[in-house]
Structure formats: structure tokens, C-alpha cells
Amino acid sequence: MNRRGKVYGSKEFNIDCKLKERIEENGYNTYASLTWKNNERQMFVALNGKGTPKRGPKTRRKSTNAHFLPIPL
């Protein structure tokens, strides 16, 4: 996630690749940018109904769009 909140793929690890994982009370995980914030608010990785990424400033921790279900391998 870059400083504007756009989620993108990168071949090499850089400062934008650092995410903070949080296990929520409902068993889902959320991922927030460790480096970038928008007006002192965390920006979360979230997908809309069609599966495209939402911009970080429009995401919230409690939104179901930002909840991901971990699958043990």
C-alpha cells in the first residue's frame, strides 16, 4: 500500500510492503499499513464486492470489507 492508500503488487520488498496484522474478536484478520496513515487514521487493506481493492482512506477496521479469514495450511 502506497502513501495514498492504493494497494499494489511488488516484486521486491520495500517500505510499502509492511502491514500490521490484527486478529479480531470474530476470528477474522485485518491488515493495516505499518508505515502510512491518513489524518492519523490507519489505512486497511479491503476489497469491495467485486474483489477490487478499496483505497486506504476509505477503509475502517470494523468494516466487513477489511476482514479476511485465515486458512491454516
Predicted model as a PDB file, atoms N, CA, C, CB and O in Angstrom, pLDDT in the B-factor column:
MODEL        1                                                                  
ATOM      1  N   MET A   1       0.858  -1.169   0.000  1.00 92.00           N  
ATOM      2  CA  MET A   1       0.000   0.000   0.000  1.00 92.00           C  
ATOM      3  C   MET A   1       0.907   1.236   0.000  1.00 92.00           C  
ATOM      4  CB  MET A   1      -0.977  -0.004   1.235  1.00 92.00           C  
ATOM      5  O   MET A   1       1.798   1.373   0.838  1.00 92.00           O  
ATOM      6  N   ASN A   2       0.656   2.118  -0.952  1.00 92.00           N  
ATOM      7  CA  ASN A   2       1.478   3.321  -1.003  1.00 92.00           C  
ATOM      8  C   ASN A   2       0.917   4.398  -0.077  1.00 92.00           C  
ATOM      9  CB  ASN A   2       1.566   3.849  -2.440  1.00 92.00           C  
ATOM     10  O   ASN A   2      -0.073   4.162   0.614  1.00 92.00           O  
ATOM     11  N   ARG A   3       1.534   5.564  -0.057  1.00 91.00           N  
ATOM     12  CA  ARG A   3       1.129   6.612   0.887  1.00 91.00           C  
ATOM     13  C   ARG A   3      -0.255   7.169   0.600  1.00 91.00           C  
ATOM     14  CB  ARG A   3       2.129   7.735   0.866  1.00 91.00           C  
ATOM     15  O   ARG A   3      -0.853   7.784   1.483  1.00 91.00           O  
ATOM     16  N   ARG A   4      -0.785   6.978  -0.596  1.00 92.00           N  
ATOM     17  CA  ARG A   4      -2.143   7.432  -0.927  1.00 92.00           C  
ATOM     18  C   ARG A   4      -3.201   6.366  -0.646  1.00 92.00           C  
ATOM     19  CB  ARG A   4      -2.210   7.841  -2.390  1.00 92.00           C  
ATOM     20  O   ARG A   4      -4.394   6.618  -0.816  1.00 92.00           O  
ATOM     21  N   GLY A   5      -2.771   5.176  -0.217  1.00 91.00           N  
ATOM     22  CA  GLY A   5      -3.703   4.120   0.135  1.00 91.00           C  
ATOM     23  C   GLY A   5      -4.026   3.165  -0.979  1.00 91.00           C  
ATOM     24  O   GLY A   5      -4.962   2.375  -0.857  1.00 91.00           O  
ATOM     25  N   LYS A   6      -3.276   3.208  -2.070  1.00 93.00           N  
ATOM     26  CA  LYS A   6      -3.521   2.304  -3.194  1.00 93.00           C  
ATOM     27  C   LYS A   6      -2.771   0.996  -2.959  1.00 93.00           C  
ATOM     28  CB  LYS A   6      -3.085   2.955  -4.541  1.00 93.00           C  
ATOM     29  O   LYS A   6      -1.567   0.991  -2.705  1.00 93.00           O  
ATOM     30  N   VAL A   7      -3.503  -0.109  -3.047  1.00 93.00           N  
ATOM     31  CA  VAL A   7      -2.898  -1.431  -2.878  1.00 93.00           C  
ATOM     32  C   VAL A   7      -2.335  -1.860  -4.232  1.00 93.00           C  
ATOM     33  CB  VAL A   7      -3.945  -2.484  -2.333  1.00 93.00           C  
ATOM     34  O   VAL A   7      -3.006  -1.748  -5.257  1.00 93.00           O  
ATOM     35  N   TYR A   8      -1.093  -2.353  -4.222  1.00 92.00           N  
ATOM     36  CA  TYR A   8      -0.457  -2.786  -5.462  1.00 92.00           C  
ATOM     37  C   TYR A   8       0.475  -3.949  -5.163  1.00 92.00           C  
ATOM     38  CB  TYR A   8       0.315  -1.618  -6.133  1.00 92.00           C  
ATOM     39  O   TYR A   8       0.839  -4.182  -4.010  1.00 92.00           O  
ATOM     40  N   GLY A   9       0.856  -4.667  -6.192  1.00 92.00           N  
ATOM     41  CA  GLY A   9       1.789  -5.783  -6.060  1.00 92.00           C  
ATOM     42  C   GLY A   9       3.202  -5.322  -6.376  1.00 92.00           C  
ATOM     43  O   GLY A   9       3.400  -4.468  -7.240  1.00 92.00           O  
ATOM     44  N   SER A  10       4.173  -5.875  -5.689  1.00 92.00           N  
ATOM     45  CA  SER A  10       5.565  -5.512  -5.885  1.00 92.00           C  
ATOM     46  C   SER A  10       6.412  -6.769  -5.933  1.00 92.00           C  
ATOM     47  CB  SER A  10       6.051  -4.567  -4.771  1.00 92.00           C  
ATOM     48  O   SER A  10       6.189  -7.706  -5.166  1.00 92.00           O  
ATOM     49  N   LYS A  11       7.388  -6.789  -6.838  1.00 95.00           N  
ATOM     50  CA  LYS A  11       8.284  -7.944  -6.935  1.00 95.00           C  
ATOM     51  C   LYS A  11       9.337  -7.945  -5.836  1.00 95.00           C  
ATOM     52  CB  LYS A  11       8.964  -7.965  -8.292  1.00 95.00           C  
ATOM     53  O   LYS A  11       9.851  -9.001  -5.466  1.00 95.00           O  
ATOM     54  N   GLU A  12       9.658  -6.762  -5.313  1.00 95.00           N  
ATOM     55  CA  GLU A  12      10.680  -6.643  -4.275  1.00 95.00           C  
ATOM     56  C   GLU A  12      10.078  -6.039  -3.013  1.00 95.00           C  
ATOM     57  CB  GLU A  12      11.864  -5.787  -4.769  1.00 95.00           C  
ATOM     58  O   GLU A  12       9.188  -5.192  -3.076  1.00 95.00           O  
ATOM     59  N   PHE A  13      10.575  -6.488  -1.879  1.00 95.00           N  
ATOM     60  CA  PHE A  13      10.099  -5.985  -0.584  1.00 95.00           C  
ATOM     61  C   PHE A  13      10.585  -4.556  -0.385  1.00 95.00           C  
ATOM     62  CB  PHE A  13      10.586  -6.895   0.582  1.00 95.00           C  
ATOM     63  O   PHE A  13      11.768  -4.264  -0.553  1.00 95.00           O  
ATOM     64  N   ASN A  14       9.655  -3.664  -0.023  1.00 93.00           N  
ATOM     65  CA  ASN A  14      10.029  -2.282   0.254  1.00 93.00           C  
ATOM     66  C   ASN A  14       9.192  -1.765   1.424  1.00 93.00           C  
ATOM     67  CB  ASN A  14       9.834  -1.386  -1.009  1.00 93.00           C  
ATOM     68  O   ASN A  14       8.470  -2.531   2.062  1.00 93.00           O  
ATOM     69  N   ILE A  15       9.291  -0.479   1.699  1.00 92.00           N  
ATOM     70  CA  ILE A  15       8.616   0.120   2.860  1.00 92.00           C  
ATOM     71  C   ILE A  15       7.090   0.024   2.752  1.00 92.00           C  
ATOM     72  CB  ILE A  15       9.030   1.586   3.008  1.00 92.00           C  
ATOM     73  O   ILE A  15       6.400  -0.018   3.771  1.00 92.00           O  
ATOM     74  N   ASP A  16       6.563  -0.010   1.527  1.00 91.00           N  
ATOM     75  CA  ASP A  16       5.115  -0.108   1.335  1.00 91.00           C  
ATOM     76  C   ASP A  16       4.572  -1.500   1.643  1.00 91.00           C  
ATOM     77  CB  ASP A  16       4.760   0.268  -0.084  1.00 91.00           C  
ATOM     78  O   ASP A  16       3.361  -1.667   1.788  1.00 91.00           O  
ATOM     79  N   CYS A  17       5.441  -2.495   1.746  1.00 92.00           N  
ATOM     80  CA  CYS A  17       5.016  -3.884   1.950  1.00 92.00           C  
ATOM     81  C   CYS A  17       4.775  -4.235   3.416  1.00 92.00           C  
ATOM     82  CB  CYS A  17       6.049  -4.817   1.382  1.00 92.00           C  
ATOM     83  O   CYS A  17       4.290  -5.328   3.710  1.00 92.00           O  
ATOM     84  N   LYS A  18       5.095  -3.352   4.322  1.00 93.00           N  
ATOM     85  CA  LYS A  18       4.955  -3.637   5.747  1.00 93.00           C  
ATOM     86  C   LYS A  18       3.510  -3.425   6.188  1.00 93.00           C  
ATOM     87  CB  LYS A  18       5.907  -2.749   6.575  1.00 93.00           C  
ATOM     88  O   LYS A  18       2.981  -2.317   6.098  1.00 93.00           O  
ATOM     89  N   LEU A  19       2.875  -4.498   6.666  1.00 93.00           N  
ATOM     90  CA  LEU A  19       1.494  -4.449   7.139  1.00 93.00           C  
ATOM     91  C   LEU A  19       1.422  -4.966   8.568  1.00 93.00           C  
ATOM     92  CB  LEU A  19       0.564  -5.271   6.217  1.00 93.00           C  
ATOM     93  O   LEU A  19       2.200  -5.831   8.972  1.00 93.00           O  
ATOM     94  N   LYS A  20       0.484  -4.426   9.317  1.00 94.00           N  
ATOM     95  CA  LYS A  20       0.252  -4.880  10.686  1.00 94.00           C  
ATOM     96  C   LYS A  20      -0.974  -5.792  10.666  1.00 94.00           C  
ATOM     97  CB  LYS A  20       0.050  -3.664  11.676  1.00 94.00           C  
ATOM     98  O   LYS A  20      -2.056  -5.381  10.246  1.00 94.00           O  
ATOM     99  N   GLU A  21      -0.797  -7.027  11.120  1.00 95.00           N  
ATOM    100  CA  GLU A  21      -1.892  -7.989  11.158  1.00 95.00           C  
ATOM    101  C   GLU A  21      -2.535  -7.966  12.543  1.00 95.00           C  
ATOM    102  CB  GLU A  21      -1.388  -9.418  10.806  1.00 95.00           C  
ATOM    103  O   GLU A  21      -1.843  -7.975  13.561  1.00 95.00           O  
ATOM    104  N   ARG A  22      -3.853  -7.937  12.565  1.00 94.00           N  
ATOM    105  CA  ARG A  22      -4.572  -7.956  13.833  1.00 94.00           C  
ATOM    106  C   ARG A  22      -5.647  -9.034  13.762  1.00 94.00           C  
ATOM    107  CB  ARG A  22      -5.196  -6.560  14.151  1.00 94.00           C  
ATOM    108  O   ARG A  22      -6.412  -9.093  12.799  1.00 94.00           O  
ATOM    109  N   ILE A  23      -5.702  -9.876  14.771  1.00 94.00           N  
ATOM    110  CA  ILE A  23      -6.734 -10.906  14.848  1.00 94.00           C  
ATOM    111  C   ILE A  23      -7.905 -10.316  15.612  1.00 94.00           C  
ATOM    112  CB  ILE A  23      -6.203 -12.218  15.536  1.00 94.00           C  
ATOM    113  O   ILE A  23      -7.782  -9.972  16.788  1.00 94.00           O  
ATOM    114  N   GLU A  24      -9.035 -10.201  14.940  1.00 92.00           N  
ATOM    115  CA  GLU A  24     -10.230  -9.586  15.523  1.00 92.00           C  
ATOM    116  C   GLU A  24     -10.981 -10.575  16.413  1.00 92.00           C  
ATOM    117  CB  GLU A  24     -11.157  -9.066  14.416  1.00 92.00           C  
ATOM    118  O   GLU A  24     -10.698 -11.773  16.410  1.00 92.00           O  
ATOM    119  N   GLU A  25     -11.941 -10.051  17.173  1.00 92.00           N  
ATOM    120  CA  GLU A  25     -12.721 -10.868  18.099  1.00 92.00           C  
ATOM    121  C   GLU A  25     -13.561 -11.916  17.374  1.00 92.00           C  
ATOM    122  CB  GLU A  25     -13.620  -9.982  18.940  1.00 92.00           C  
ATOM    123  O   GLU A  25     -13.852 -12.975  17.931  1.00 92.00           O  
ATOM    124  N   ASN A  26     -13.948 -11.623  16.138  1.00 91.00           N  
ATOM    125  CA  ASN A  26     -14.809 -12.537  15.387  1.00 91.00           C  
ATOM    126  C   ASN A  26     -14.033 -13.618  14.643  1.00 91.00           C  
ATOM    127  CB  ASN A  26     -15.641 -11.758  14.407  1.00 91.00           C  
ATOM    128  O   ASN A  26     -14.635 -14.397  13.904  1.00 91.00           O  
ATOM    129  N   GLY A  27     -12.711 -13.689  14.817  1.00 90.00           N  
ATOM    130  CA  GLY A  27     -11.901 -14.721  14.190  1.00 90.00           C  
ATOM    131  C   GLY A  27     -11.302 -14.315  12.852  1.00 90.00           C  
ATOM    132  O   GLY A  27     -10.515 -15.066  12.275  1.00 90.00           O  
ATOM    133  N   TYR A  28     -11.662 -13.146  12.352  1.00 94.00           N  
ATOM    134  CA  TYR A  28     -11.107 -12.666  11.098  1.00 94.00           C  
ATOM    135  C   TYR A  28      -9.846 -11.848  11.360  1.00 94.00           C  
ATOM    136  CB  TYR A  28     -12.144 -11.828  10.332  1.00 94.00           C  
ATOM    137  O   TYR A  28      -9.608 -11.403  12.482  1.00 94.00           O  
ATOM    138  N   ASN A  29      -9.046 -11.655  10.321  1.00 95.00           N  
ATOM    139  CA  ASN A  29      -7.832 -10.855  10.418  1.00 95.00           C  
ATOM    140  C   ASN A  29      -8.008  -9.564   9.634  1.00 95.00           C  
ATOM    141  CB  ASN A  29      -6.609 -11.643   9.900  1.00 95.00           C  
ATOM    142  O   ASN A  29      -8.696  -9.539   8.614  1.00 95.00           O  
ATOM    143  N   THR A  30      -7.384  -8.491  10.113  1.00 95.00           N  
ATOM    144  CA  THR A  30      -7.319  -7.238   9.375  1.00 95.00           C  
ATOM    145  C   THR A  30      -5.855  -6.888   9.185  1.00 95.00           C  
ATOM    146  CB  THR A  30      -8.087  -6.094  10.114  1.00 95.00           C  
ATOM    147  O   THR A  30      -5.002  -7.251   9.994  1.00 95.00           O  
ATOM    148  N   TYR A  31      -5.577  -6.172   8.097  1.00 95.00           N  
ATOM    149  CA  TYR A  31      -4.218  -5.790   7.753  1.00 95.00           C  
ATOM    150  C   TYR A  31      -4.179  -4.289   7.505  1.00 95.00           C  
ATOM    151  CB  TYR A  31      -3.713  -6.572   6.511  1.00 95.00           C  
ATOM    152  O   TYR A  31      -4.886  -3.774   6.639  1.00 95.00           O  
ATOM    153  N   ALA A  32      -3.349  -3.595   8.271  1.00 95.00           N  
ATOM    154  CA  ALA A  32      -3.207  -2.143   8.160  1.00 95.00           C  
ATOM    155  C   ALA A  32      -1.775  -1.798   7.774  1.00 95.00           C  
ATOM    156  CB  ALA A  32      -3.596  -1.444   9.490  1.00 95.00           C  
ATOM    157  O   ALA A  32      -0.836  -2.509   8.133  1.00 95.00           O  
ATOM    158  N   SER A  33      -1.618  -0.712   7.045  1.00 94.00           N  
ATOM    159  CA  SER A  33      -0.293  -0.257   6.662  1.00 94.00           C  
ATOM    160  C   SER A  33       0.473   0.149   7.918  1.00 94.00           C  
ATOM    161  CB  SER A  33      -0.378   0.922   5.654  1.00 94.00           C  
ATOM    162  O   SER A  33      -0.025   0.913   8.744  1.00 94.00           O  
ATOM    163  N   LEU A  34       1.680  -0.369   8.046  1.00 92.00           N  
ATOM    164  CA  LEU A  34       2.507  -0.044   9.209  1.00 92.00           C  
ATOM    165  C   LEU A  34       3.176   1.318   9.038  1.00 92.00           C  
ATOM    166  CB  LEU A  34       3.570  -1.131   9.432  1.00 92.00           C  
ATOM    167  O   LEU A  34       3.496   1.982  10.024  1.00 92.00           O  
ATOM    168  N   THR A  35       3.384   1.727   7.811  1.00 91.00           N  
ATOM    169  CA  THR A  35       4.119   2.953   7.523  1.00 91.00           C  
ATOM    170  C   THR A  35       3.224   4.161   7.329  1.00 91.00           C  
ATOM    171  CB  THR A  35       4.956   2.762   6.306  1.00 91.00           C  
ATOM    172  O   THR A  35       3.509   5.232   7.865  1.00 91.00           O  
ATOM    173  N   TRP A  36       2.145   4.009   6.572  1.00 92.00           N  
ATOM    174  CA  TRP A  36       1.343   5.151   6.149  1.00 92.00           C  
ATOM    175  C   TRP A  36       0.043   5.274   6.926  1.00 92.00           C  
ATOM    176  CB  TRP A  36       1.044   5.050   4.680  1.00 92.00           C  
ATOM    177  O   TRP A  36      -0.582   4.277   7.287  1.00 92.00           O  
ATOM    178  N   LYS A  37      -0.353   6.523   7.178  1.00 91.00           N  
ATOM    179  CA  LYS A  37      -1.631   6.832   7.820  1.00 91.00           C  
ATOM    180  C   LYS A  37      -2.282   7.982   7.064  1.00 91.00           C  
ATOM    181  CB  LYS A  37      -1.439   7.192   9.332  1.00 91.00           C  
ATOM    182  O   LYS A  37      -1.610   8.718   6.342  1.00 91.00           O  
ATOM    183  N   ASN A  38      -3.585   8.133   7.231  1.00 92.00           N  
ATOM    184  CA  ASN A  38      -4.326   9.225   6.625  1.00 92.00           C  
ATOM    185  C   ASN A  38      -4.998  10.008   7.747  1.00 92.00           C  
ATOM    186  CB  ASN A  38      -5.374   8.701   5.585  1.00 92.00           C  
ATOM    187  O   ASN A  38      -5.918   9.506   8.393  1.00 92.00           O  
ATOM    188  N   ASN A  39      -4.546  11.223   7.976  1.00 91.00           N  
ATOM    189  CA  ASN A  39      -5.066  12.055   9.079  1.00 91.00           C  
ATOM    190  C   ASN A  39      -5.027  11.310  10.408  1.00 91.00           C  
ATOM    191  CB  ASN A  39      -6.507  12.502   8.780  1.00 91.00           C  
ATOM    192  O   ASN A  39      -6.001  11.300  11.160  1.00 91.00           O  
ATOM    193  N   GLU A  40      -3.881  10.684  10.685  1.00 90.00           N  
ATOM    194  CA  GLU A  40      -3.647   9.931  11.925  1.00 90.00           C  
ATOM    195  C   GLU A  40      -4.532   8.690  12.061  1.00 90.00           C  
ATOM    196  CB  GLU A  40      -3.874  10.833  13.112  1.00 90.00           C  
ATOM    197  O   GLU A  40      -4.610   8.116  13.147  1.00 90.00           O  
ATOM    198  N   ARG A  41      -5.197   8.264  10.985  1.00 91.00           N  
ATOM    199  CA  ARG A  41      -6.023   7.046  10.998  1.00 91.00           C  
ATOM    200  C   ARG A  41      -5.333   5.981  10.175  1.00 91.00           C  
ATOM    201  CB  ARG A  41      -7.457   7.320  10.449  1.00 91.00           C  
ATOM    202  O   ARG A  41      -4.756   6.268   9.126  1.00 91.00           O  
ATOM    203  N   GLN A  42      -5.394   4.756  10.652  1.00 92.00           N  
ATOM    204  CA  GLN A  42      -4.779   3.658   9.922  1.00 92.00           C  
ATOM    205  C   GLN A  42      -5.533   3.394   8.624  1.00 92.00           C  
ATOM    206  CB  GLN A  42      -4.741   2.392  10.787  1.00 92.00           C  
ATOM    207  O   GLN A  42      -6.743   3.601   8.533  1.00 92.00           O  
ATOM    208  N   MET A  43      -4.785   2.929   7.620  1.00 94.00           N  
ATOM    209  CA  MET A  43      -5.377   2.556   6.339  1.00 94.00           C  
ATOM    210  C   MET A  43      -5.320   1.031   6.229  1.00 94.00           C  
ATOM    211  CB  MET A  43      -4.630   3.248   5.134  1.00 94.00           C  
ATOM    212  O   MET A  43      -4.251   0.435   6.357  1.00 94.00           O  
ATOM    213  N   PHE A  44      -6.458   0.413   5.995  1.00 95.00           N  
ATOM    214  CA  PHE A  44      -6.571  -1.038   5.966  1.00 95.00           C  
ATOM    215  C   PHE A  44      -6.666  -1.559   4.537  1.00 95.00           C  
ATOM    216  CB  PHE A  44      -7.782  -1.489   6.768  1.00 95.00           C  
ATOM    217  O   PHE A  44      -7.144  -0.868   3.638  1.00 95.00           O  
ATOM    218  N   VAL A  45      -6.200  -2.790   4.347  1.00 94.00           N  
ATOM    219  CA  VAL A  45      -6.404  -3.484   3.084  1.00 94.00           C  
ATOM    220  C   VAL A  45      -7.848  -3.956   3.091  1.00 94.00           C  
ATOM    221  CB  VAL A  45      -5.390  -4.686   2.891  1.00 94.00           C  
ATOM    222  O   VAL A  45      -8.287  -4.601   4.043  1.00 94.00           O  
ATOM    223  N   ALA A  46      -8.596  -3.635   2.024  1.00 94.00           N  
ATOM    224  CA  ALA A  46     -10.007  -4.017   1.942  1.00 94.00           C  
ATOM    225  C   ALA A  46     -10.384  -4.244   0.484  1.00 94.00           C  
ATOM    226  CB  ALA A  46     -10.919  -2.930   2.582  1.00 94.00           C  
ATOM    227  O   ALA A  46      -9.822  -3.623  -0.418  1.00 94.00           O  
ATOM    228  N   LEU A  47     -11.340  -5.140   0.264  1.00 93.00           N  
ATOM    229  CA  LEU A  47     -11.839  -5.440  -1.073  1.00 93.00           C  
ATOM    230  C   LEU A  47     -13.319  -5.098  -1.147  1.00 93.00           C  
ATOM    231  CB  LEU A  47     -11.602  -6.927  -1.434  1.00 93.00           C  
ATOM    232  O   LEU A  47     -14.059  -5.303  -0.185  1.00 93.00           O  
ATOM    233  N   ASN A  48     -13.749  -4.573  -2.296  1.00 92.00           N  
ATOM    234  CA  ASN A  48     -15.174  -4.304  -2.459  1.00 92.00           C  
ATOM    235  C   ASN A  48     -15.891  -5.579  -2.909  1.00 92.00           C  
ATOM    236  CB  ASN A  48     -15.405  -3.156  -3.478  1.00 92.00           C  
ATOM    237  O   ASN A  48     -15.265  -6.636  -2.986  1.00 92.00           O  
ATOM    238  N   GLY A  49     -17.163  -5.500  -3.203  1.00 90.00           N  
ATOM    239  CA  GLY A  49     -17.958  -6.664  -3.576  1.00 90.00           C  
ATOM    240  C   GLY A  49     -17.497  -7.366  -4.839  1.00 90.00           C  
ATOM    241  O   GLY A  49     -17.728  -8.564  -5.004  1.00 90.00           O  
ATOM    242  N   LYS A  50     -16.848  -6.633  -5.731  1.00 93.00           N  
ATOM    243  CA  LYS A  50     -16.351  -7.219  -6.982  1.00 93.00           C  
ATOM    244  C   LYS A  50     -14.937  -7.774  -6.842  1.00 93.00           C  
ATOM    245  CB  LYS A  50     -16.381  -6.180  -8.092  1.00 93.00           C  
ATOM    246  O   LYS A  50     -14.414  -8.380  -7.777  1.00 93.00           O  
ATOM    247  N   GLY A  51     -14.315  -7.572  -5.682  1.00 90.00           N  
ATOM    248  CA  GLY A  51     -12.978  -8.096  -5.440  1.00 90.00           C  
ATOM    249  C   GLY A  51     -11.850  -7.150  -5.780  1.00 90.00           C  
ATOM    250  O   GLY A  51     -10.685  -7.546  -5.730  1.00 90.00           O  
ATOM    251  N   THR A  52     -12.159  -5.909  -6.125  1.00 92.00           N  
ATOM    252  CA  THR A  52     -11.098  -4.947  -6.394  1.00 92.00           C  
ATOM    253  C   THR A  52     -10.739  -4.213  -5.098  1.00 92.00           C  
ATOM    254  CB  THR A  52     -11.531  -3.939  -7.499  1.00 92.00           C  
ATOM    255  O   THR A  52     -11.605  -3.990  -4.252  1.00 92.00           O  
ATOM    256  N   PRO A  53      -9.474  -3.841  -4.941  1.00 93.00           N  
ATOM    257  CA  PRO A  53      -9.054  -3.183  -3.697  1.00 93.00           C  
ATOM    258  C   PRO A  53      -9.673  -1.799  -3.541  1.00 93.00           C  
ATOM    259  CB  PRO A  53      -7.536  -3.071  -3.650  1.00 93.00           C  
ATOM    260  O   PRO A  53      -9.832  -1.058  -4.512  1.00 93.00           O  
ATOM    261  N   LYS A  54     -10.021  -1.466  -2.291  1.00 93.00           N  
ATOM    262  CA  LYS A  54     -10.515  -0.132  -1.959  1.00 93.00           C  
ATOM    263  C   LYS A  54      -9.327   0.726  -1.556  1.00 93.00           C  
ATOM    264  CB  LYS A  54     -11.586  -0.184  -0.818  1.00 93.00           C  
ATOM    265  O   LYS A  54      -8.313   0.207  -1.091  1.00 93.00           O  
ATOM    266  N   ARG A  55      -9.448   2.023  -1.731  1.00 91.00           N  
ATOM    267  CA  ARG A  55      -8.403   2.950  -1.299  1.00 91.00           C  
ATOM    268  C   ARG A  55      -8.335   2.988   0.218  1.00 91.00           C  
ATOM    269  CB  ARG A  55      -8.656   4.363  -1.860  1.00 91.00           C  
ATOM    270  O   ARG A  55      -9.367   2.945   0.887  1.00 91.00           O  
ATOM    271  N   GLY A  56      -7.138   3.067   0.761  1.00 89.00           N  
ATOM    272  CA  GLY A  56      -6.921   3.055   2.199  1.00 89.00           C  
ATOM    273  C   GLY A  56      -7.689   4.075   2.997  1.00 89.00           C  
ATOM    274  O   GLY A  56      -8.210   3.733   4.059  1.00 89.00           O  
ATOM    275  N   PRO A  57      -7.792   5.340   2.537  1.00 91.00           N  
ATOM    276  CA  PRO A  57      -8.510   6.342   3.332  1.00 91.00           C  
ATOM    277  C   PRO A  57     -10.005   6.046   3.489  1.00 91.00           C  
ATOM    278  CB  PRO A  57      -8.338   7.697   2.703  1.00 91.00           C  
ATOM    279  O   PRO A  57     -10.646   6.593   4.387  1.00 91.00           O  
ATOM    280  N   LYS A  58     -10.561   5.202   2.643  1.00 90.00           N  
ATOM    281  CA  LYS A  58     -11.988   4.891   2.706  1.00 90.00           C  
ATOM    282  C   LYS A  58     -12.282   3.620   3.505  1.00 90.00           C  
ATOM    283  CB  LYS A  58     -12.542   4.748   1.305  1.00 90.00           C  
ATOM    284  O   LYS A  58     -13.418   3.148   3.506  1.00 90.00           O  
ATOM    285  N   THR A  59     -11.290   3.067   4.175  1.00 91.00           N  
ATOM    286  CA  THR A  59     -11.467   1.809   4.901  1.00 91.00           C  
ATOM    287  C   THR A  59     -11.523   2.033   6.406  1.00 91.00           C  
ATOM    288  CB  THR A  59     -10.339   0.842   4.564  1.00 91.00           C  
ATOM    289  O   THR A  59     -10.969   3.001   6.927  1.00 91.00           O  
ATOM    290  N   ARG A  60     -12.196   1.128   7.087  1.00 90.00           N  
ATOM    291  CA  ARG A  60     -12.297   1.139   8.555  1.00 90.00           C  
ATOM    292  C   ARG A  60     -12.035  -0.275   9.070  1.00 90.00           C  
ATOM    293  CB  ARG A  60     -13.711   1.655   9.028  1.00 90.00           C  
ATOM    294  O   ARG A  60     -12.251  -1.253   8.355  1.00 90.00           O  
ATOM    295  N   ARG A  61     -11.573  -0.376  10.298  1.00 90.00           N  
ATOM    296  CA  ARG A  61     -11.259  -1.678  10.887  1.00 90.00           C  
ATOM    297  C   ARG A  61     -12.500  -2.531  11.067  1.00 90.00           C  
ATOM    298  CB  ARG A  61     -10.565  -1.498  12.223  1.00 90.00           C  
ATOM    299  O   ARG A  61     -12.441  -3.743  10.864  1.00 90.00           O  
ATOM    300  N   LYS A  62     -13.607  -1.941  11.438  1.00 89.00           N  
ATOM    301  CA  LYS A  62     -14.828  -2.695  11.706  1.00 89.00           C  
ATOM    302  C   LYS A  62     -15.612  -3.061  10.442  1.00 89.00           C  
ATOM    303  CB  LYS A  62     -15.710  -1.904  12.627  1.00 89.00           C  
ATOM    304  O   LYS A  62     -16.557  -3.846  10.516  1.00 89.00           O  
ATOM    305  N   SER A  63     -15.242  -2.512   9.297  1.00 90.00           N  
ATOM    306  CA  SER A  63     -15.935  -2.805   8.047  1.00 90.00           C  
ATOM    307  C   SER A  63     -15.662  -4.250   7.628  1.00 90.00           C  
ATOM    308  CB  SER A  63     -15.496  -1.822   6.934  1.00 90.00           C  
ATOM    309  O   SER A  63     -14.525  -4.716   7.710  1.00 90.00           O  
ATOM    310  N   THR A  64     -16.694  -4.955   7.182  1.00 90.00           N  
ATOM    311  CA  THR A  64     -16.510  -6.349   6.762  1.00 90.00           C  
ATOM    312  C   THR A  64     -15.681  -6.447   5.490  1.00 90.00           C  
ATOM    313  CB  THR A  64     -17.862  -7.021   6.548  1.00 90.00           C  
ATOM    314  O   THR A  64     -15.170  -7.522   5.177  1.00 90.00           O  
ATOM    315  N   ASN A  65     -15.536  -5.353   4.752  1.00 92.00           N  
ATOM    316  CA  ASN A  65     -14.687  -5.364   3.553  1.00 92.00           C  
ATOM    317  C   ASN A  65     -13.218  -5.568   3.905  1.00 92.00           C  
ATOM    318  CB  ASN A  65     -14.856  -4.061   2.773  1.00 92.00           C  
ATOM    319  O   ASN A  65     -12.443  -6.026   3.066  1.00 92.00           O  
ATOM    320  N   ALA A  66     -12.829  -5.238   5.116  1.00 94.00           N  
ATOM    321  CA  ALA A  66     -11.430  -5.346   5.541  1.00 94.00           C  
ATOM    322  C   ALA A  66     -11.159  -6.622   6.327  1.00 94.00           C  
ATOM    323  CB  ALA A  66     -11.049  -4.144   6.380  1.00 94.00           C  
ATOM    324  O   ALA A  66     -10.041  -6.812   6.806  1.00 94.00           O  
ATOM    325  N   HIS A  67     -12.142  -7.501   6.474  1.00 95.00           N  
ATOM    326  CA  HIS A  67     -11.969  -8.737   7.236  1.00 95.00           C  
ATOM    327  C   HIS A  67     -11.589  -9.878   6.305  1.00 95.00           C  
ATOM    328  CB  HIS A  67     -13.253  -9.086   8.014  1.00 95.00           C  
ATOM    329  O   HIS A  67     -12.246 -10.115   5.291  1.00 95.00           O  
ATOM    330  N   PHE A  68     -10.521 -10.579   6.661  1.00 95.00           N  
ATOM    331  CA  PHE A  68     -10.052 -11.707   5.885  1.00 95.00           C  
ATOM    332  C   PHE A  68     -10.011 -12.936   6.792  1.00 95.00           C  
ATOM    333  CB  PHE A  68      -8.657 -11.418   5.263  1.00 95.00           C  
ATOM    334  O   PHE A  68      -9.633 -12.845   7.960  1.00 95.00           O  
ATOM    335  N   LEU A  69     -10.402 -14.082   6.242  1.00 94.00           N  
ATOM    336  CA  LEU A  69     -10.454 -15.314   7.007  1.00 94.00           C  
ATOM    337  C   LEU A  69      -9.177 -16.100   6.768  1.00 94.00           C  
ATOM    338  CB  LEU A  69     -11.696 -16.150   6.629  1.00 94.00           C  
ATOM    339  O   LEU A  69      -8.921 -16.513   5.637  1.00 94.00           O  
ATOM    340  N   PRO A  70      -8.367 -16.321   7.796  1.00 87.00           N  
ATOM    341  CA  PRO A  70      -7.130 -17.092   7.620  1.00 87.00           C  
ATOM    342  C   PRO A  70      -7.445 -18.572   7.429  1.00 87.00           C  
ATOM    343  CB  PRO A  70      -6.192 -16.900   8.832  1.00 87.00           C  
ATOM    344  O   PRO A  70      -8.337 -19.125   8.073  1.00 87.00           O  
ATOM    345  N   ILE A  71      -6.696 -19.193   6.535  1.00 87.00           N  
ATOM    346  CA  ILE A  71      -6.867 -20.617   6.267  1.00 87.00           C  
ATOM    347  C   ILE A  71      -5.569 -21.315   6.647  1.00 87.00           C  
ATOM    348  CB  ILE A  71      -7.241 -20.884   4.763  1.00 87.00           C  
ATOM    349  O   ILE A  71      -4.530 -21.051   6.041  1.00 87.00           O  
ATOM    350  N   PRO A  72      -5.607 -22.202   7.640  1.00 83.00           N  
ATOM    351  CA  PRO A  72      -4.373 -22.914   8.020  1.00 83.00           C  
ATOM    352  C   PRO A  72      -3.982 -23.918   6.936  1.00 83.00           C  
ATOM    353  CB  PRO A  72      -4.556 -23.641   9.381  1.00 83.00           C  
ATOM    354  O   PRO A  72      -4.835 -24.588   6.355  1.00 83.00           O  
ATOM    355  N   LEU A  73      -2.699 -24.008   6.682  1.00 85.00           N  
ATOM    356  CA  LEU A  73      -2.191 -24.934   5.673  1.00 85.00           C  
ATOM    357  C   LEU A  73      -1.573 -26.146   6.304  1.00 85.00           C  
ATOM    358  CB  LEU A  73      -1.183 -24.255   4.785  1.00 85.00           C  
ATOM    359  O   LEU A  73      -1.093 -27.033   5.598  1.00 85.00           O  
TER     360      LEU A  73                                                      
ENDMDL                                                                          
END                                                                             
